[in-house]
Amino acid sequence: GHANLIDAIERTIEFTSPEGKRYQLDEETATLVVRPRGWHLNEKHVLVDGKQVSGSLFDFGLYFFHNARRLLDRGSGPYLYLAKLEGHREARLWNDVFNFAQDRMGIERGTIKATVLIETILAAFEMEEILYELRDHSAGLNAGRWDYIFSLIKKFRHREDFVLPDRIQVTMTVPFMRAYTELLVKTCHARGAHAIGGMAAFIPSRKDEDVTKTALAKVREDKVREATDGFDGTWVAHPDLVPVALEPFDETLGRRANQVERRRDDVTVSARDLLDVHVPDGSITQEGLRNNVNVCIQYLSSWLRGNGAAAILNLMEDAATAEIARSQIWQWIRHGARLSGGPEIDRGLVQGMEQEEADAIRESVGDDVYAESRAKEARDLFAEVALEEEFVEFLTFPAYDHID
């Protein structure tokens, strides 16, 4: 990964597929923004005093040491996304690390610019403080949908009033998600920082035009809402979505680079607004449960084979999707939730569904591909992180032990 980053900055990175198709950089490229691992993750291949080093420090340190000067010489800079922060003290730690690294490398303080993903419920209560702690290095805040919902479930997993319906029903327009995103825009713009919208995860299908047409309409609707709410930019998971996302922002911003001047003084958000997770007309369906099971198995299988992002059911899924999927299953079992018009969700019901989904995946890909997919390990991990009595903080904790 770090070698690839160096090659990307040097513009020498390329890839030739087994079919002979060659990939290389265009003359004009996007600005590179690197996301080091969160503070909760370690790097097991490097030990200091017999202990694993922080994955955050390992990723940032290697990237900054090898590439800061390269980037500055090319008119760019070391730009970062910071994930999984839960409060201002973690932001302060990052700021201290940035200052130390810049001083040691003889680079002016404030050269590093970092955007913080607000993807935990605790961070939502400390957005002002996070911006302050990173003040000279802050580029803004970013809304992260799935991880934010996962954090809500995790932090309040023992409370029945935090049981959520199918994750597909927990859209960015439900009240508590609206409160979170509007507060993010207001907080950023009050401090002159950029507010970046959430990820559009859809992957266009060249085999099913109707699916693509419907999905693109939803992506556009989502981006229109973000631009109207005051966001300054947004994320997409696939290059084909760039023009779809750009259009509503161009319509709203015109020739302006951002809309930071929109302070959103009309927004008032209370702690109750952030924590009232009621979803109007929400329900837990068999389809929703089955989708969670399927995504967990497929994603864990992909992760174990070295792919942190996987195309599943026309969506680009990452660990956040698997986290909310498995945590919902754990939550539903724990609180004896019932399927809409059906039985109570228990371990036996989920295990039966998991077997059915595994069989369907095997039939779809064939025995040989299935055998190479590490499906058995993926299913064992699924049982550990979704069906055990004790909640596992992050599924990547046990999964990390399964890779070299």
C-alpha positions as CSV (number, residue, x, y, z in Angstrom):
1,G,0.0,0.0,0.0
2,H,2.7,2.5,0.9
3,A,4.7,1.6,-2.1
4,N,1.6,2.2,-4.2
5,L,1.2,5.6,-2.7
6,I,4.8,6.6,-3.6
7,D,4.3,5.3,-7.1
8,A,1.0,7.2,-7.4
9,I,2.7,10.5,-6.3
10,E,5.6,9.8,-8.7
11,R,2.9,9.1,-11.4
12,T,4.5,5.7,-12.2
13,I,1.7,3.5,-10.8
14,E,0.2,1.1,-13.4
15,F,-1.6,-2.2,-13.5
16,T,-2.1,-4.8,-16.2
17,S,-5.0,-7.3,-15.6
18,P,-4.8,-11.0,-16.3
19,E,-6.9,-10.3,-19.4
20,G,-4.2,-7.9,-20.6
21,K,-6.0,-4.6,-19.9
22,R,-3.6,-1.9,-18.8
23,Y,-4.4,0.8,-16.3
24,Q,-2.4,4.0,-15.7
25,L,-3.0,7.5,-14.5
26,D,-4.6,10.2,-16.7
27,E,-2.7,13.5,-17.3
28,E,-5.1,15.2,-14.9
29,T,-5.6,13.4,-11.6
30,A,-7.7,13.9,-8.5
31,T,-6.0,15.3,-5.4
32,L,-4.7,12.5,-3.2
33,V,-6.1,12.3,0.3
34,V,-4.8,9.5,2.5
35,R,-6.7,7.9,5.3
36,P,-4.5,6.4,8.1
37,R,-6.0,3.7,10.3
38,G,-7.9,4.8,13.3
39,W,-6.4,5.0,16.8
40,H,-8.1,1.7,17.7
41,L,-6.0,-0.3,15.3
42,N,-2.5,-1.6,15.6
43,E,0.2,-2.8,13.1
44,K,1.1,-6.3,14.2
45,H,4.1,-6.5,11.9
46,V,6.1,-3.8,13.7
47,L,6.9,-4.1,17.4
48,V,8.4,-1.6,19.8
49,D,9.5,-3.0,23.2
50,G,7.6,-6.2,22.2
51,K,4.3,-4.4,21.6
52,Q,2.5,-3.7,18.4
53,V,2.8,-0.1,17.2
54,S,-0.2,2.1,16.6
55,G,-1.6,1.6,13.1
56,S,-2.4,5.3,13.0
57,L,1.2,6.3,13.7
58,F,2.6,3.6,11.3
59,D,0.5,4.7,8.4
60,F,0.9,8.4,8.9
61,G,4.6,8.2,9.7
62,L,5.6,6.2,6.6
63,Y,3.4,8.3,4.4
64,F,4.6,11.6,5.7
65,F,8.3,10.6,5.8
66,H,8.4,9.3,2.2
67,N,6.0,11.7,0.5
68,A,5.7,15.1,2.2
69,R,8.5,16.7,0.2
70,R,7.5,14.9,-3.0
71,L,4.0,16.3,-2.7
72,L,5.1,19.9,-1.9
73,D,7.5,19.8,-4.8
74,R,4.6,19.0,-7.0
75,G,2.5,21.9,-5.7
76,S,0.3,19.7,-3.5
77,G,0.7,18.6,0.1
78,P,0.1,15.9,2.7
79,Y,-3.7,15.8,2.9
80,L,-5.4,13.3,5.2
81,Y,-8.7,11.9,6.3
82,L,-8.9,11.1,10.0
83,A,-11.3,8.3,10.9
84,K,-13.1,7.0,14.0
85,L,-12.3,9.9,16.3
86,E,-14.6,9.9,19.3
87,G,-13.6,13.3,20.8
88,H,-11.4,16.3,21.0
89,R,-8.6,14.6,22.9
90,E,-8.0,12.3,20.0
91,A,-7.9,15.3,17.7
92,R,-5.4,16.9,20.0
93,L,-3.2,13.9,19.8
94,W,-3.3,14.0,16.0
95,N,-2.4,17.7,16.2
96,D,0.6,16.9,18.4
97,V,1.7,14.2,16.0
98,F,1.4,16.6,13.1
99,N,3.5,19.3,14.8
100,F,6.2,16.8,15.8
101,A,6.5,15.3,12.3
102,Q,6.6,18.7,10.6
103,D,9.2,20.0,13.0
104,R,11.4,16.9,12.6
105,M,11.1,17.1,8.8
106,G,11.8,20.9,8.7
107,I,8.4,21.6,7.2
108,E,6.3,24.6,8.3
109,R,3.6,23.8,10.8
110,G,0.1,23.9,9.3
111,T,1.3,22.3,6.0
112,I,-0.6,19.1,6.8
113,K,-4.4,19.5,6.2
114,A,-6.8,17.0,7.7
115,T,-10.5,16.4,7.3
116,V,-12.1,14.6,10.2
117,L,-14.8,12.0,9.6
118,I,-17.6,12.6,12.1
119,E,-18.7,9.0,12.1
120,T,-19.2,8.3,15.9
121,I,-22.0,9.5,18.1
122,L,-19.5,10.9,20.6
123,A,-17.7,13.0,18.0
124,A,-21.0,14.5,17.0
125,F,-21.2,16.1,20.5
126,E,-17.6,17.6,20.1
127,M,-17.4,18.9,16.6
128,E,-16.5,22.4,17.7
129,E,-13.8,21.1,20.0
130,I,-12.4,18.8,17.3
131,L,-12.1,21.7,14.8
132,Y,-10.4,23.8,17.5
133,E,-7.8,21.1,18.5
134,L,-6.8,20.7,14.8
135,R,-7.2,24.4,14.0
136,D,-4.0,25.0,12.0
137,H,-4.3,21.6,10.3
138,S,-8.1,21.4,9.9
139,A,-9.7,21.2,6.4
140,G,-13.2,20.5,7.7
141,L,-15.5,17.7,8.7
142,N,-17.1,14.9,6.8
143,A,-20.4,13.1,7.4
144,G,-20.1,9.3,7.6
145,R,-23.4,7.5,7.4
146,W,-22.9,3.8,8.2
147,D,-20.2,4.1,10.8
148,Y,-22.2,6.8,12.5
149,I,-25.2,4.5,12.8
150,F,-22.9,1.6,13.8
151,S,-21.5,3.8,16.6
152,L,-25.0,4.6,17.9
153,I,-25.9,0.9,18.0
154,K,-22.6,0.1,19.7
155,K,-22.7,2.8,22.4
156,F,-26.3,2.1,23.3
157,R,-26.5,-1.6,22.5
158,H,-28.0,-2.5,25.9
159,R,-30.9,-0.1,25.5
160,E,-34.1,-1.3,23.8
161,D,-35.1,2.2,22.8
162,F,-32.1,2.3,20.4
163,V,-33.1,-0.7,18.4
164,L,-33.2,0.4,14.7
165,P,-35.2,-1.0,11.8
166,D,-33.7,-2.3,8.5
167,R,-30.6,-0.2,7.8
168,I,-32.0,0.7,4.3
169,Q,-34.7,2.6,6.1
170,V,-32.2,4.6,8.2
171,T,-31.7,7.2,5.4
172,M,-30.1,10.6,5.7
173,T,-33.5,12.1,5.8
174,V,-34.8,10.5,9.1
175,P,-34.9,13.1,11.9
176,F,-31.8,12.1,13.9
177,M,-29.6,11.9,10.8
178,R,-30.9,15.2,9.6
179,A,-30.0,16.7,12.9
180,Y,-26.5,15.3,12.7
181,T,-25.8,16.5,9.2
182,E,-27.3,20.0,9.6
183,L,-25.3,20.4,12.8
184,L,-22.2,19.4,11.0
185,V,-22.7,22.1,8.3
186,K,-23.5,24.7,10.8
187,T,-20.5,23.9,13.0
188,C,-18.1,23.9,10.0
189,H,-19.3,27.1,8.5
190,A,-19.3,29.0,11.8
191,R,-15.6,28.2,11.9
192,G,-14.8,28.8,8.2
193,A,-14.2,25.1,7.6
194,H,-15.5,22.9,4.8
195,A,-18.4,20.5,5.3
196,I,-18.2,17.4,3.1
197,G,-21.3,15.2,2.5
198,G,-21.6,11.4,2.7
199,M,-20.7,8.6,0.3
200,A,-22.8,7.6,-2.6
201,A,-21.9,3.9,-2.7
202,F,-23.8,2.8,-5.8
203,I,-21.9,1.1,-8.6
204,P,-23.5,1.5,-12.0
205,S,-24.5,-1.8,-13.7
206,R,-23.9,-2.2,-17.4
207,K,-26.0,-5.3,-17.3
208,D,-29.2,-3.8,-15.8
209,E,-30.1,-0.3,-17.1
210,D,-33.3,-0.1,-15.0
211,V,-31.3,-0.7,-11.8
212,T,-28.8,1.9,-12.8
213,K,-31.4,4.5,-13.8
214,T,-33.3,4.2,-10.5
215,A,-30.1,4.3,-8.4
216,L,-28.7,7.4,-10.3
217,A,-31.9,9.2,-9.6
218,K,-31.5,8.4,-5.8
219,V,-27.9,9.5,-5.9
220,R,-28.9,12.8,-7.5
221,E,-31.7,13.3,-5.0
222,D,-29.2,12.7,-2.2
223,K,-26.7,15.2,-3.6
224,V,-29.3,17.8,-4.2
225,R,-30.2,17.6,-0.6
226,E,-26.6,18.0,0.5
227,A,-25.9,20.9,-1.8
228,T,-29.2,22.6,-0.6
229,D,-28.3,22.0,3.0
230,G,-25.0,23.8,2.6
231,F,-22.4,21.1,2.1
232,D,-19.3,22.2,0.2
233,G,-18.5,18.8,-1.5
234,T,-19.3,15.2,-1.3
235,W,-18.1,11.6,-1.9
236,V,-18.8,9.0,-4.6
237,A,-17.6,5.4,-4.8
238,H,-17.4,5.2,-8.6
239,P,-16.1,7.6,-11.3
240,D,-19.3,7.3,-13.3
241,L,-21.1,9.1,-10.4
242,V,-18.9,12.2,-10.5
243,P,-21.0,14.1,-13.0
244,V,-24.2,13.0,-11.3
245,A,-22.9,14.4,-8.0
246,L,-21.3,17.5,-9.5
247,E,-24.4,18.8,-11.3
248,P,-26.4,19.7,-8.2
249,F,-23.4,21.3,-6.5
250,D,-22.6,23.3,-9.7
251,E,-26.3,24.4,-9.8
252,T,-26.1,25.5,-6.1
253,L,-22.6,26.9,-6.0
254,G,-22.2,28.3,-9.5
255,R,-18.6,29.5,-9.8
256,R,-18.0,29.5,-6.1
257,A,-15.5,27.0,-4.7
258,N,-17.7,26.4,-1.6
259,Q,-20.6,27.9,0.3
260,V,-18.9,28.4,3.7
261,E,-20.6,31.8,3.9
262,R,-23.9,30.0,4.5
263,R,-23.7,29.9,8.3
264,R,-27.0,28.0,8.8
265,D,-28.0,30.1,11.8
266,D,-31.5,28.7,11.2
267,V,-30.4,25.3,12.5
268,T,-30.9,24.4,16.2
269,V,-30.0,20.9,17.3
270,S,-30.3,19.6,20.8
271,A,-28.8,16.5,22.4
272,R,-32.3,14.9,22.3
273,D,-32.4,15.5,18.5
274,L,-29.2,13.6,18.0
275,L,-30.2,10.7,20.3
276,D,-33.9,10.2,19.4
277,V,-33.4,7.4,16.9
278,H,-37.1,6.8,16.2
279,V,-37.6,6.1,12.5
280,P,-41.1,6.8,11.3
281,D,-42.9,3.7,10.1
282,G,-39.6,1.7,10.6
283,S,-39.8,-2.1,10.5
284,I,-37.5,-5.1,10.6
285,T,-38.1,-7.3,7.6
286,Q,-36.9,-10.7,6.6
287,E,-35.3,-9.1,3.5
288,G,-33.4,-6.7,5.7
289,L,-32.1,-9.4,8.0
290,R,-31.1,-11.6,5.0
291,N,-29.3,-8.7,3.4
292,N,-27.3,-8.1,6.6
293,V,-26.3,-11.7,6.7
294,N,-25.3,-11.8,3.0
295,V,-23.3,-8.6,3.2
296,C,-21.5,-9.8,6.3
297,I,-20.4,-13.1,4.7
298,Q,-19.4,-11.6,1.4
299,Y,-17.5,-8.6,2.9
300,L,-15.6,-10.7,5.5
301,S,-14.6,-13.1,2.8
302,S,-13.4,-10.2,0.7
303,W,-11.5,-8.6,3.6
304,L,-9.7,-11.8,4.5
305,R,-8.5,-12.0,0.9
306,G,-7.0,-8.5,1.1
307,N,-9.8,-6.3,-0.3
308,G,-11.0,-3.7,2.1
309,A,-13.7,-2.4,-0.3
310,A,-16.0,-4.9,-2.1
311,A,-18.7,-4.6,-4.8
312,I,-21.7,-6.3,-3.3
313,L,-25.2,-6.1,-4.8
314,N,-24.3,-3.1,-6.9
315,L,-22.9,-1.2,-3.9
316,M,-19.3,-0.5,-3.0
317,E,-19.2,-1.8,0.6
318,D,-16.5,-1.3,3.2
319,A,-16.0,-2.3,6.8
320,A,-18.6,0.3,7.9
321,T,-21.4,-1.6,6.1
322,A,-20.4,-5.0,7.6
323,E,-20.1,-3.3,11.0
324,I,-23.7,-2.0,11.0
325,A,-25.0,-5.2,9.4
326,R,-23.5,-7.5,12.1
327,S,-24.3,-5.0,14.9
328,Q,-27.9,-4.8,13.9
329,I,-28.1,-8.6,13.9
330,W,-26.6,-8.7,17.4
331,Q,-28.9,-5.9,18.6
332,W,-32.0,-7.6,17.2
333,I,-31.1,-10.9,18.9
334,R,-30.2,-9.3,22.2
335,H,-33.5,-7.5,22.5
336,G,-35.7,-10.2,21.0
337,A,-36.9,-8.0,18.0
338,R,-39.5,-9.5,15.7
339,L,-39.6,-9.6,12.0
340,S,-42.5,-7.7,10.5
341,G,-45.4,-10.2,10.6
342,G,-43.0,-13.0,11.5
343,P,-41.1,-14.7,14.3
344,E,-38.7,-13.4,16.9
345,I,-35.1,-13.0,15.8
346,D,-32.9,-15.5,17.6
347,R,-29.6,-17.3,16.9
348,G,-31.3,-20.3,15.3
349,L,-33.2,-18.1,12.8
350,V,-30.0,-16.3,11.8
351,Q,-27.9,-19.5,11.6
352,G,-30.5,-21.0,9.3
353,M,-30.5,-17.9,7.1
354,E,-26.7,-17.8,7.1
355,Q,-26.5,-21.3,5.8
356,E,-29.0,-20.5,3.0
357,E,-27.0,-17.4,2.0
358,A,-23.8,-19.3,2.0
359,D,-25.3,-22.0,-0.2
360,A,-26.7,-19.4,-2.6
361,I,-23.2,-17.7,-2.8
362,R,-21.6,-21.1,-3.5
363,E,-24.1,-21.9,-6.3
364,S,-23.6,-18.4,-7.8
365,V,-19.8,-18.5,-7.9
366,G,-19.2,-22.2,-8.3
367,D,-17.4,-24.7,-6.0
368,D,-13.9,-23.8,-7.0
369,V,-14.2,-20.0,-6.5
370,Y,-16.1,-20.6,-3.2
371,A,-13.4,-22.9,-1.9
372,E,-10.8,-20.2,-2.6
373,S,-12.9,-17.4,-1.0
374,R,-12.1,-18.2,2.6
375,A,-15.8,-18.6,3.2
376,K,-15.4,-21.0,6.1
377,E,-13.3,-18.4,8.0
378,A,-15.7,-15.7,7.0
379,R,-18.7,-17.7,8.4
380,D,-16.8,-18.4,11.6
381,L,-16.0,-14.7,12.0
382,F,-19.6,-13.8,11.3
383,A,-20.7,-16.1,14.2
384,E,-18.1,-14.5,16.5
385,V,-19.1,-10.9,15.8
386,A,-22.8,-11.2,15.3
387,L,-24.0,-14.2,17.4
388,E,-21.9,-14.3,20.5
389,E,-23.2,-13.1,23.9
390,E,-20.5,-10.4,24.3
391,F,-20.4,-7.6,21.7
392,V,-17.1,-7.3,19.8
393,E,-16.0,-3.7,19.6
394,F,-14.8,-3.9,16.0
395,L,-15.1,-6.9,13.6
396,T,-11.6,-6.1,12.4
397,F,-10.1,-7.0,15.8
398,P,-10.7,-10.8,15.4
399,A,-10.4,-10.6,11.6
400,Y,-6.9,-9.2,11.8
401,D,-5.7,-12.4,13.5
402,H,-6.6,-14.3,10.3
403,I,-4.3,-12.4,7.9
404,D,-0.5,-12.4,7.6
